[in-house]
């Protein structure tokens, strides 16, 4: 009687993923043993992979000889690291005091409606990740929002379609 053995394939990577992991491994080799190595590697890994899922954190921990808890601790501490897949663009509506009192909340409601996603989420087409900011330095021309590194001032719900269409 032949023995039936099924190998676990849950951790297999697609060739596209494998190429990204290989690139991340090169980054790890570059920064290994340098001061602040983990943060630099995580930044690069997020740029390459788009976000930092647990499997990738485990890979980085193994490669650097660190406990996964240390890597996870850093990822969860800094808000610029994301453990979920992000959209191609990051849209942040400012809800600092000036923006809040001049209509920032209305922008949030309008965007939730237009994008069909709640704050913190990513649109179904992966075009936008929608977040809140706390003052982006444009208080005099509130309400303001950012799309990636671009700042838009005195934004009204009526202007949103035009802004979104640029991305
Ligand atoms: S409060 Fe929105 S830019 Fe300062």
Backbone and ligand atoms as CSV (ligand in chain L), in Angstrom:
chain,resi,resn,atom,element,x,y,z
A,1,UNK,N,N,0.851,-1.193,0.000
A,1,UNK,CA,C,0.000,0.000,0.000
A,1,UNK,C,C,0.888,1.245,0.000
A,2,UNK,N,N,0.625,2.119,-0.975
A,2,UNK,CA,C,1.485,3.317,-1.040
A,2,UNK,C,C,1.021,4.361,-0.016
A,3,UNK,N,N,1.980,5.078,0.444
A,3,UNK,CA,C,1.678,6.073,1.475
A,3,UNK,C,C,1.295,7.401,0.824
A,4,UNK,N,N,0.164,7.931,1.249
A,4,UNK,CA,C,-0.276,9.206,0.685
A,4,UNK,C,C,0.240,10.339,1.556
A,5,UNK,N,N,0.957,11.223,0.920
A,5,UNK,CA,C,1.509,12.356,1.672
A,5,UNK,C,C,1.162,13.656,0.965
A,6,UNK,N,N,0.499,14.504,1.657
A,6,UNK,CA,C,0.190,15.793,1.040
A,6,UNK,C,C,1.050,16.863,1.700
A,7,UNK,N,N,1.746,17.607,0.857
A,7,UNK,CA,C,2.587,18.668,1.416
A,7,UNK,C,C,1.770,19.933,1.612
A,8,UNK,N,N,2.092,20.621,2.665
A,8,UNK,CA,C,1.427,21.890,2.930
A,8,UNK,C,C,1.898,22.930,1.910
A,9,UNK,N,N,0.942,23.584,1.243
A,9,UNK,CA,C,1.311,24.586,0.242
A,9,UNK,C,C,0.862,25.983,0.664
A,10,UNK,N,N,0.413,26.095,1.913
A,10,UNK,CA,C,-0.160,27.370,2.325
A,10,UNK,C,C,0.881,28.486,2.380
A,11,UNK,N,N,2.168,28.136,2.505
A,11,UNK,CA,C,3.184,29.176,2.610
A,11,UNK,C,C,3.909,29.410,1.285
A,12,UNK,N,N,3.469,28.735,0.223
A,12,UNK,CA,C,4.138,28.932,-1.062
A,12,UNK,C,C,3.839,30.321,-1.590
A,13,UNK,N,N,4.847,30.907,-2.232
A,13,UNK,CA,C,4.659,32.258,-2.749
A,13,UNK,C,C,4.505,32.229,-4.259
A,14,UNK,N,N,3.745,33.162,-4.774
A,14,UNK,CA,C,3.662,33.305,-6.223
A,14,UNK,C,C,5.023,33.808,-6.703
A,15,UNK,N,N,5.285,33.689,-8.001
A,15,UNK,CA,C,6.594,34.144,-8.498
A,15,UNK,C,C,6.742,35.646,-8.308
A,16,UNK,N,N,5.607,36.363,-8.385
A,16,UNK,CA,C,5.658,37.816,-8.186
A,16,UNK,C,C,6.051,38.127,-6.739
A,17,UNK,N,N,5.420,37.407,-5.795
A,17,UNK,CA,C,5.744,37.586,-4.377
A,17,UNK,C,C,7.196,37.195,-4.099
A,18,UNK,N,N,7.621,36.079,-4.716
A,18,UNK,CA,C,8.985,35.599,-4.471
A,18,UNK,C,C,10.007,36.643,-4.916
A,19,UNK,N,N,9.720,37.306,-6.045
A,19,UNK,CA,C,10.640,38.347,-6.539
A,19,UNK,C,C,10.737,39.478,-5.519
A,20,UNK,N,N,9.609,39.814,-4.902
A,20,UNK,CA,C,9.612,40.883,-3.890
A,20,UNK,C,C,10.393,40.434,-2.651
A,21,UNK,N,N,10.191,39.186,-2.244
A,21,UNK,CA,C,10.914,38.670,-1.083
A,21,UNK,C,C,12.423,38.670,-1.361
A,22,UNK,N,N,12.798,38.314,-2.593
A,22,UNK,CA,C,14.222,38.302,-2.941
A,22,UNK,C,C,14.802,39.712,-2.842
A,23,UNK,N,N,14.009,40.675,-3.306
A,23,UNK,CA,C,14.453,42.073,-3.246
A,23,UNK,C,C,14.611,42.515,-1.787
A,24,UNK,N,N,13.661,42.100,-0.950
A,24,UNK,CA,C,13.709,42.454,0.473
A,24,UNK,C,C,14.920,41.780,1.136
A,25,UNK,N,N,15.213,40.552,0.728
A,25,UNK,CA,C,16.382,39.852,1.281
A,25,UNK,C,C,17.672,40.607,0.955
A,26,UNK,N,N,17.717,41.196,-0.240
A,26,UNK,CA,C,18.897,41.992,-0.617
A,26,UNK,C,C,19.014,43.231,0.266
A,27,UNK,N,N,17.859,43.861,0.525
A,27,UNK,CA,C,17.853,45.047,1.401
A,27,UNK,C,C,18.352,44.655,2.786
A,28,UNK,N,N,17.881,43.516,3.272
A,28,UNK,CA,C,18.290,43.047,4.600
A,28,UNK,C,C,19.806,42.862,4.632
A,29,UNK,N,N,20.362,42.284,3.579
A,29,UNK,CA,C,21.818,42.099,3.531
A,29,UNK,C,C,22.554,43.437,3.547
A,30,UNK,N,N,21.954,44.422,2.902
A,30,UNK,CA,C,22.586,45.744,2.858
A,30,UNK,C,C,22.625,46.396,4.245
A,31,UNK,N,N,21.509,46.269,4.977
A,31,UNK,CA,C,21.403,46.990,6.256
A,31,UNK,C,C,21.796,46.164,7.482
A,32,UNK,N,N,21.963,44.864,7.299
A,32,UNK,CA,C,22.264,43.986,8.428
A,32,UNK,C,C,23.392,44.578,9.291
A,33,UNK,N,N,23.238,44.512,10.584
A,33,UNK,CA,C,24.251,44.973,11.546
A,33,UNK,C,C,24.451,46.486,11.576
A,34,UNK,N,N,23.690,47.236,10.798
A,34,UNK,CA,C,23.801,48.695,10.884
A,34,UNK,C,C,22.832,49.208,11.943
A,35,UNK,N,N,23.146,50.362,12.508
A,35,UNK,CA,C,22.281,50.925,13.539
A,35,UNK,C,C,20.921,51.298,12.918
A,36,UNK,N,N,19.834,50.992,13.595
A,36,UNK,CA,C,18.499,51.297,13.075
A,36,UNK,C,C,18.089,50.397,11.927
A,37,UNK,N,N,18.778,49.278,11.823
A,37,UNK,CA,C,18.572,48.337,10.715
A,37,UNK,C,C,17.100,47.927,10.556
A,38,UNK,N,N,16.460,47.574,11.651
A,38,UNK,CA,C,15.091,47.046,11.553
A,38,UNK,C,C,14.139,48.061,10.930
A,39,UNK,N,N,14.212,49.307,11.382
A,39,UNK,CA,C,13.318,50.347,10.852
A,39,UNK,C,C,13.583,50.544,9.355
A,40,UNK,N,N,14.851,50.589,8.982
A,40,UNK,CA,C,15.184,50.807,7.569
A,40,UNK,C,C,14.673,49.650,6.712
A,41,UNK,N,N,14.846,48.441,7.228
A,41,UNK,CA,C,14.382,47.267,6.485
A,41,UNK,C,C,12.853,47.298,6.357
A,42,UNK,N,N,12.171,47.648,7.437
A,42,UNK,CA,C,10.703,47.675,7.395
A,42,UNK,C,C,10.197,48.726,6.401
A,43,UNK,N,N,10.850,49.883,6.389
A,43,UNK,CA,C,10.471,50.921,5.420
A,43,UNK,C,C,10.610,50.398,3.995
A,44,UNK,N,N,11.774,49.822,3.728
A,44,UNK,CA,C,12.047,49.321,2.376
A,44,UNK,C,C,11.071,48.199,2.034
A,45,UNK,N,N,10.828,47.315,2.994
A,45,UNK,CA,C,9.937,46.181,2.746
A,45,UNK,C,C,8.525,46.673,2.426
A,46,UNK,N,N,8.088,47.713,3.136
A,46,UNK,CA,C,6.740,48.232,2.873
A,46,UNK,C,C,6.673,48.882,1.495
A,47,UNK,N,N,7.770,49.535,1.108
A,47,UNK,CA,C,7.801,50.136,-0.229
A,47,UNK,C,C,7.747,49.057,-1.315
A,48,UNK,N,N,8.474,47.993,-1.087
A,48,UNK,CA,C,8.554,46.930,-2.088
A,48,UNK,C,C,7.265,46.115,-2.117
A,49,UNK,N,N,6.781,45.738,-0.958
A,49,UNK,CA,C,5.646,44.814,-0.890
A,49,UNK,C,C,4.299,45.540,-0.810
A,50,UNK,N,N,4.335,46.808,-0.377
A,50,UNK,CA,C,3.094,47.581,-0.278
A,50,UNK,C,C,2.554,47.642,1.136
A,51,UNK,N,N,2.791,46.618,1.927
A,51,UNK,CA,C,2.375,46.566,3.326
A,51,UNK,C,C,3.167,45.458,4.002
A,52,UNK,N,N,2.923,45.259,5.294
A,52,UNK,CA,C,3.757,44.322,6.058
A,52,UNK,C,C,2.900,43.231,6.705
A,53,UNK,N,N,2.468,42.256,5.913
A,53,UNK,CA,C,1.685,41.173,6.509
A,53,UNK,C,C,2.550,40.357,7.477
A,54,UNK,N,N,1.885,39.584,8.315
A,54,UNK,CA,C,2.600,38.827,9.347
A,54,UNK,C,C,3.656,37.897,8.750
A,55,UNK,N,N,3.336,37.286,7.618
A,55,UNK,CA,C,4.289,36.354,7.003
A,55,UNK,C,C,5.586,37.073,6.634
A,56,UNK,N,N,5.440,38.287,6.129
A,56,UNK,CA,C,6.625,39.072,5.766
A,56,UNK,C,C,7.381,39.509,7.018
A,57,UNK,N,N,6.657,39.862,8.066
A,57,UNK,CA,C,7.320,40.215,9.334
A,57,UNK,C,C,8.120,39.016,9.858
A,58,UNK,N,N,7.543,37.828,9.708
A,58,UNK,CA,C,8.227,36.616,10.167
A,58,UNK,C,C,9.512,36.392,9.366
A,59,UNK,N,N,9.422,36.611,8.054
A,59,UNK,CA,C,10.575,36.466,7.173
A,59,UNK,C,C,11.681,37.439,7.607
A,60,UNK,N,N,11.311,38.682,7.861
A,60,UNK,CA,C,12.298,39.700,8.264
A,60,UNK,C,C,12.913,39.324,9.610
A,61,UNK,N,N,12.062,38.878,10.542
A,61,UNK,CA,C,12.564,38.469,11.860
A,61,UNK,C,C,13.572,37.324,11.707
A,62,UNK,N,N,13.230,36.323,10.904
A,62,UNK,CA,C,14.126,35.171,10.699
A,62,UNK,C,C,15.448,35.621,10.093
A,63,UNK,N,N,15.352,36.465,9.067
A,63,UNK,CA,C,16.558,36.911,8.363
A,63,UNK,C,C,17.483,37.731,9.266
A,64,UNK,N,N,16.874,38.491,10.174
A,64,UNK,CA,C,17.678,39.350,11.050
A,64,UNK,C,C,18.019,38.674,12.381
A,65,UNK,N,N,17.483,37.475,12.574
A,65,UNK,CA,C,17.740,36.770,13.823
A,65,UNK,C,C,17.083,37.445,15.018
A,66,UNK,N,N,15.923,38.027,14.781
A,66,UNK,CA,C,15.198,38.720,15.852
A,66,UNK,C,C,13.924,37.954,16.182
A,67,UNK,N,N,13.430,38.109,17.412
A,67,UNK,CA,C,12.123,37.501,17.694
A,67,UNK,C,C,11.027,38.221,16.919
A,68,UNK,N,N,10.032,37.468,16.455
A,68,UNK,CA,C,8.925,38.065,15.716
A,68,UNK,C,C,8.250,39.157,16.553
A,69,UNK,N,N,8.208,38.952,17.865
A,69,UNK,CA,C,7.539,39.927,18.736
A,69,UNK,C,C,8.209,41.299,18.644
A,70,UNK,N,N,9.523,41.318,18.431
A,70,UNK,CA,C,10.230,42.602,18.328
A,70,UNK,C,C,9.838,43.312,17.024
A,71,UNK,N,N,9.801,42.545,15.944
A,71,UNK,CA,C,9.429,43.128,14.652
A,71,UNK,C,C,7.976,43.613,14.716
A,72,UNK,N,N,7.113,42.769,15.235
A,72,UNK,CA,C,5.698,43.119,15.339
A,72,UNK,C,C,5.511,44.361,16.209
A,73,UNK,N,N,6.287,44.444,17.274
A,73,UNK,CA,C,6.202,45.580,18.190
A,73,UNK,C,C,6.509,46.890,17.478
A,74,UNK,N,N,7.534,46.879,16.642
A,74,UNK,CA,C,7.907,48.093,15.904
A,74,UNK,C,C,6.835,48.425,14.862
A,75,UNK,N,N,6.385,47.412,14.135
A,75,UNK,CA,C,5.369,47.631,13.089
A,75,UNK,C,C,4.098,48.215,13.696
A,76,UNK,N,N,3.689,47.690,14.839
A,76,UNK,CA,C,2.425,48.161,15.404
A,76,UNK,C,C,2.578,49.496,16.143
A,77,UNK,N,N,3.808,49.859,16.501
A,77,UNK,CA,C,4.016,51.120,17.219
A,77,UNK,C,C,3.916,52.324,16.280
A,78,UNK,N,N,4.513,52.221,15.097
A,78,UNK,CA,C,4.559,53.367,14.183
A,78,UNK,C,C,3.387,53.349,13.211
A,79,UNK,N,N,2.680,54.490,13.156
A,79,UNK,CA,C,1.464,54.528,12.332
A,79,UNK,C,C,1.764,54.453,10.840
A,80,UNK,N,N,3.001,54.771,10.436
A,80,UNK,CA,C,3.268,54.718,8.993
A,80,UNK,C,C,3.512,53.304,8.488
A,81,UNK,N,N,3.575,52.323,9.373
A,81,UNK,CA,C,3.636,50.940,8.897
A,81,UNK,C,C,2.220,50.375,8.851
A,82,UNK,N,N,1.936,49.626,7.799
A,82,UNK,CA,C,0.599,49.068,7.653
A,82,UNK,C,C,0.667,47.554,7.512
A,83,UNK,N,N,-0.233,46.883,8.204
A,83,UNK,CA,C,-0.262,45.414,8.114
A,83,UNK,C,C,-1.359,44.940,7.157
A,84,UNK,N,N,-2.077,45.887,6.576
A,84,UNK,CA,C,-3.095,45.512,5.600
A,84,UNK,C,C,-2.770,46.169,4.261
A,85,UNK,N,N,-3.260,45.552,3.210
A,85,UNK,CA,C,-2.964,46.023,1.870
A,85,UNK,C,C,-3.492,47.441,1.676
A,86,UNK,N,N,-2.680,48.284,1.065
A,86,UNK,CA,C,-3.072,49.678,0.894
A,86,UNK,C,C,-3.409,49.961,-0.562
A,87,UNK,N,N,-4.137,51.088,-0.737
A,87,UNK,CA,C,-4.461,51.512,-2.085
A,87,UNK,C,C,-3.256,52.159,-2.753
A,88,UNK,N,N,-3.397,52.418,-4.053
A,88,UNK,CA,C,-2.301,53.042,-4.804
A,88,UNK,C,C,-2.027,54.453,-4.273
A,89,UNK,N,N,-3.070,55.120,-3.769
A,89,UNK,CA,C,-2.919,56.482,-3.232
A,89,UNK,C,C,-3.469,56.537,-1.809
A,90,UNK,N,N,-2.850,57.402,-1.003
A,90,UNK,CA,C,-3.354,57.607,0.355
A,90,UNK,C,C,-4.035,58.963,0.421
A,91,UNK,N,N,-5.295,58.945,0.811
A,91,UNK,CA,C,-6.077,60.169,0.912
A,91,UNK,C,C,-6.311,60.443,2.401
A,92,UNK,N,N,-5.887,61.624,2.858
A,92,UNK,CA,C,-6.059,61.957,4.276
A,92,UNK,C,C,-6.837,63.253,4.407
A,93,UNK,N,N,-7.967,63.203,5.073
A,93,UNK,CA,C,-8.732,64.416,5.354
A,93,UNK,C,C,-8.277,64.932,6.716
A,94,UNK,N,N,-7.976,66.219,6.763
A,94,UNK,CA,C,-7.541,66.795,8.033
A,94,UNK,C,C,-8.752,67.029,8.935
A,95,UNK,N,N,-8.643,66.536,10.153
A,95,UNK,CA,C,-9.674,66.807,11.162
A,95,UNK,C,C,-9.042,67.490,12.364
A,96,UNK,N,N,-7.984,68.268,12.106
A,96,UNK,CA,C,-7.462,69.135,13.163
A,96,UNK,C,C,-8.526,70.177,13.464
A,97,UNK,N,N,-8.341,70.960,14.507
A,97,UNK,CA,C,-9.408,71.863,14.964
A,97,UNK,C,C,-9.917,72.796,13.866
A,98,UNK,N,N,-9.007,73.485,13.173
A,98,UNK,CA,C,-9.432,74.457,12.147
A,98,UNK,C,C,-10.225,73.770,11.048
A,99,UNK,N,N,-9.741,72.636,10.596
A,99,UNK,CA,C,-10.428,71.931,9.517
A,99,UNK,C,C,-11.751,71.347,10.000
A,100,UNK,N,N,-11.743,70.867,11.227
A,100,UNK,CA,C,-12.963,70.268,11.763
A,100,UNK,C,C,-14.093,71.306,11.799
A,101,UNK,N,N,-13.776,72.513,12.324
A,101,UNK,CA,C,-14.849,73.515,12.454
A,101,UNK,C,C,-15.239,74.120,11.100
A,102,UNK,N,N,-14.386,73.997,10.111
A,102,UNK,CA,C,-14.731,74.572,8.797
A,102,UNK,C,C,-15.192,73.516,7.777
A,103,UNK,N,N,-15.591,72.373,8.267
A,103,UNK,CA,C,-16.244,71.437,7.332
A,103,UNK,C,C,-15.504,70.141,7.048
A,104,UNK,N,N,-14.437,69.869,7.782
A,104,UNK,CA,C,-13.692,68.627,7.562
A,104,UNK,C,C,-14.559,67.389,7.709
A,105,UNK,N,N,-15.464,67.445,8.687
A,105,UNK,CA,C,-16.346,66.292,8.929
A,105,UNK,C,C,-17.238,66.012,7.716
A,106,UNK,N,N,-17.690,67.110,7.081
A,106,UNK,CA,C,-18.545,66.947,5.880
A,106,UNK,C,C,-17.754,66.290,4.751
A,107,UNK,N,N,-16.462,66.624,4.661
A,107,UNK,CA,C,-15.622,65.995,3.631
A,107,UNK,C,C,-15.505,64.494,3.890
A,108,UNK,N,N,-15.335,64.158,5.159
A,108,UNK,CA,C,-15.225,62.739,5.514
A,108,UNK,C,C,-16.502,62.000,5.107
A,109,UNK,N,N,-17.647,62.583,5.452
A,109,UNK,CA,C,-18.926,61.926,5.123
A,109,UNK,C,C,-19.103,61.799,3.608
A,110,UNK,N,N,-18.745,62.864,2.880
A,110,UNK,CA,C,-18.897,62.839,1.423
A,110,UNK,C,C,-17.967,61.787,0.807
A,111,UNK,N,N,-16.757,61.701,1.334
A,111,UNK,CA,C,-15.799,60.726,0.779
A,111,UNK,C,C,-16.203,59.292,1.110
A,112,UNK,N,N,-16.722,59.095,2.314
A,112,UNK,CA,C,-17.190,57.741,2.664
A,112,UNK,C,C,-18.270,57.298,1.682
A,113,UNK,N,N,-19.110,58.253,1.320
A,113,UNK,CA,C,-20.199,57.974,0.369
A,113,UNK,C,C,-19.644,57.726,-1.042
A,114,UNK,N,N,-18.763,58.619,-1.487
A,114,UNK,CA,C,-18.226,58.512,-2.853
A,114,UNK,C,C,-17.347,57.277,-3.029
A,115,UNK,N,N,-16.487,57.033,-2.053
A,115,UNK,CA,C,-15.517,55.936,-2.193
A,115,UNK,C,C,-16.081,54.602,-1.720
A,116,UNK,N,N,-17.230,54.683,-1.016
A,116,UNK,CA,C,-17.839,53.462,-0.470
A,116,UNK,C,C,-16.874,52.726,0.454
A,117,UNK,N,N,-16.220,53.505,1.301
A,117,UNK,CA,C,-15.293,52.910,2.260
A,117,UNK,C,C,-15.273,53.789,3.511
A,118,UNK,N,N,-15.080,53.163,4.655
A,118,UNK,CA,C,-14.996,53.910,5.907
A,118,UNK,C,C,-13.551,54.368,6.121
A,119,UNK,N,N,-13.378,55.328,7.003
A,119,UNK,CA,C,-12.030,55.790,7.364
A,119,UNK,C,C,-11.203,54.595,7.827
A,120,UNK,N,N,-9.977,54.516,7.331
A,120,UNK,CA,C,-9.094,53.402,7.693
A,120,UNK,C,C,-9.122,52.298,6.654
A,121,UNK,N,N,-10.088,52.375,5.748
A,121,UNK,CA,C,-10.230,51.309,4.753
A,121,UNK,C,C,-9.604,51.653,3.412
A,122,UNK,N,N,-9.619,50.679,2.538
A,122,UNK,CA,C,-9.096,50.825,1.178
A,122,UNK,C,C,-10.226,50.514,0.208
A,123,UNK,N,N,-10.335,51.306,-0.834
A,123,UNK,CA,C,-11.435,51.117,-1.783
A,123,UNK,C,C,-11.323,49.753,-2.467
A,124,UNK,N,N,-12.448,49.245,-2.921
A,124,UNK,CA,C,-12.486,47.900,-3.521
A,124,UNK,C,C,-11.550,47.803,-4.720
A,125,UNK,N,N,-11.387,48.916,-5.462
A,125,UNK,CA,C,-10.509,48.878,-6.643
A,125,UNK,C,C,-9.044,49.141,-6.270
A,126,UNK,N,N,-8.762,49.241,-4.974
A,126,UNK,CA,C,-7.396,49.468,-4.457
A,126,UNK,C,C,-6.796,50.798,-4.934
A,127,UNK,N,N,-7.669,51.743,-5.236
A,127,UNK,CA,C,-7.168,53.035,-5.708
A,127,UNK,C,C,-6.782,53.932,-4.537
A,128,UNK,N,N,-7.604,53.973,-3.489
A,128,UNK,CA,C,-7.349,54.873,-2.369
A,128,UNK,C,C,-7.417,54.148,-1.027
A,129,UNK,N,N,-6.492,54.507,-0.150
A,129,UNK,CA,C,-6.637,54.185,1.269
A,129,UNK,C,C,-7.044,55.489,1.931
A,130,UNK,N,N,-8.081,55.434,2.723
A,130,UNK,CA,C,-8.720,56.641,3.261
A,130,UNK,C,C,-8.397,56.778,4.748
A,131,UNK,N,N,-7.739,57.882,5.108
A,131,UNK,CA,C,-7.334,58.086,6.496
A,131,UNK,C,C,-7.644,59.510,6.959
A,132,UNK,N,N,-7.454,59.730,8.236
A,132,UNK,CA,C,-7.637,61.047,8.842
A,132,UNK,C,C,-6.269,61.588,9.235
A,133,UNK,N,N,-6.080,62.890,9.054
A,133,UNK,CA,C,-4.846,63.538,9.514
A,133,UNK,C,C,-5.204,64.530,10.615
A,134,UNK,N,N,-4.227,64.890,11.415
A,134,UNK,CA,C,-4.447,65.880,12.480
A,134,UNK,C,C,-3.557,67.077,12.222
A,135,UNK,N,N,-4.017,68.002,11.421
A,135,UNK,CA,C,-3.320,69.230,11.022
A,135,UNK,C,C,-2.174,68.926,10.054
A,136,UNK,N,N,-2.338,69.455,8.864
A,136,UNK,CA,C,-1.304,69.266,7.839
A,136,UNK,C,C,-0.679,70.606,7.464
A,137,UNK,N,N,-0.835,71.572,8.354
A,137,UNK,CA,C,-0.146,72.854,8.185
A,137,UNK,C,C,-0.830,73.807,7.217
A,138,UNK,N,N,-2.120,73.623,6.997
A,138,UNK,CA,C,-2.833,74.519,6.080
A,138,UNK,C,C,-4.051,75.119,6.788
A,139,UNK,N,N,-3.938,75.351,8.086
A,139,UNK,CA,C,-5.087,75.771,8.904
A,139,UNK,C,C,-5.741,77.050,8.381
A,140,UNK,N,N,-4.934,77.972,7.849
A,140,UNK,CA,C,-5.472,79.250,7.365
A,140,UNK,C,C,-6.409,79.068,6.184
A,141,UNK,N,N,-6.280,77.963,5.489
A,141,UNK,CA,C,-7.121,77.704,4.315
A,141,UNK,C,C,-7.874,76.385,4.484
A,142,UNK,N,N,-8.393,76.214,5.686
A,142,UNK,CA,C,-9.141,74.992,5.991
A,142,UNK,C,C,-10.510,75.012,5.301
A,143,UNK,N,N,-11.120,73.856,5.061
A,143,UNK,CA,C,-10.616,72.516,5.374
A,143,UNK,C,C,-9.655,72.016,4.287
A,144,UNK,N,N,-8.732,71.192,4.723
A,144,UNK,CA,C,-7.698,70.713,3.801
A,144,UNK,C,C,-7.664,69.188,3.782
A,145,UNK,N,N,-7.142,68.669,2.700
A,145,UNK,CA,C,-6.901,67.220,2.641
A,145,UNK,C,C,-5.638,66.975,1.834
A,146,UNK,N,N,-5.111,65.805,1.976
A,146,UNK,CA,C,-3.912,65.417,1.230
A,146,UNK,C,C,-4.217,64.176,0.407
A,147,UNK,N,N,-3.681,64.150,-0.793
A,147,UNK,CA,C,-3.663,62.892,-1.554
A,147,UNK,C,C,-2.187,62.639,-1.850
A,148,UNK,N,N,-1.692,61.561,-1.307
A,148,UNK,CA,C,-0.244,61.288,-1.305
A,148,UNK,C,C,0.464,62.513,-0.698
A,149,UNK,N,N,1.367,63.161,-1.445
A,149,UNK,CA,C,2.074,64.314,-0.871
A,149,UNK,C,C,1.464,65.648,-1.284
A,150,UNK,N,N,0.361,65.609,-2.015
A,150,UNK,CA,C,-0.257,66.855,-2.492
A,150,UNK,C,C,-1.275,67.351,-1.474
A,151,UNK,N,N,-1.193,68.663,-1.165
A,151,UNK,CA,C,-2.124,69.258,-0.212
A,151,UNK,C,C,-3.161,70.079,-0.978
A,152,UNK,N,N,-4.426,69.881,-0.654
A,152,UNK,CA,C,-5.506,70.653,-1.274
A,152,UNK,C,C,-6.205,71.440,-0.173
A,153,UNK,N,N,-6.378,72.763,-0.438
A,153,UNK,CA,C,-6.931,73.653,0.589
A,153,UNK,C,C,-8.318,74.139,0.198
A,154,UNK,N,N,-9.041,74.611,1.206
A,154,UNK,CA,C,-10.412,75.111,1.009
A,154,UNK,C,C,-11.226,74.138,0.147
A,155,UNK,N,N,-11.180,72.900,0.533
A,155,UNK,CA,C,-11.883,71.862,-0.221
A,155,UNK,C,C,-13.347,71.816,0.233
A,156,UNK,N,N,-14.228,71.700,-0.728
A,156,UNK,CA,C,-15.651,71.516,-0.400
A,156,UNK,C,C,-16.078,70.180,-0.997
A,157,UNK,N,N,-17.172,69.621,-0.511
A,157,UNK,CA,C,-17.629,68.347,-1.090
A,157,UNK,C,C,-17.803,68.435,-2.603
A,158,UNK,N,N,-18.192,69.605,-3.110
A,158,UNK,CA,C,-18.408,69.754,-4.557
A,158,UNK,C,C,-17.111,69.609,-5.357
A,159,UNK,N,N,-15.969,69.857,-4.716
A,159,UNK,CA,C,-14.693,69.778,-5.433
A,159,UNK,C,C,-14.100,68.359,-5.444
A,160,UNK,N,N,-14.697,67.472,-4.679
A,160,UNK,CA,C,-14.055,66.158,-4.482
A,160,UNK,C,C,-13.938,65.340,-5.762
A,161,UNK,N,N,-14.976,65.341,-6.593
A,161,UNK,CA,C,-14.910,64.533,-7.814
A,161,UNK,C,C,-13.725,64.944,-8.673
A,162,UNK,N,N,-13.527,66.247,-8.808
A,162,UNK,CA,C,-12.431,66.764,-9.613
A,162,UNK,C,C,-11.079,66.370,-9.041
A,163,UNK,N,N,-10.968,66.412,-7.720
A,163,UNK,CA,C,-9.693,66.035,-7.083
A,163,UNK,C,C,-9.414,64.541,-7.270
A,164,UNK,N,N,-10.418,63.745,-7.000
A,164,UNK,CA,C,-10.225,62.288,-7.086
A,164,UNK,C,C,-9.879,61.866,-8.513
A,165,UNK,N,N,-10.457,62.567,-9.478
A,165,UNK,CA,C,-10.232,62.190,-10.889
A,165,UNK,C,C,-8.771,62.383,-11.304
A,166,UNK,N,N,-8.032,63.198,-10.544
A,166,UNK,CA,C,-6.627,63.435,-10.894
A,166,UNK,C,C,-5.734,62.234,-10.523
A,167,UNK,N,N,-6.313,61.257,-9.783
A,167,UNK,CA,C,-5.464,60.155,-9.311
A,167,UNK,C,C,-5.947,58.798,-9.822
L,1,LIG,S1,S,-6.157,71.848,11.280
L,1,LIG,FE1,FE,-6.250,71.175,9.241
L,1,LIG,S2,S,-4.471,71.985,8.387
L,1,LIG,FE2,FE,-4.325,72.544,10.456
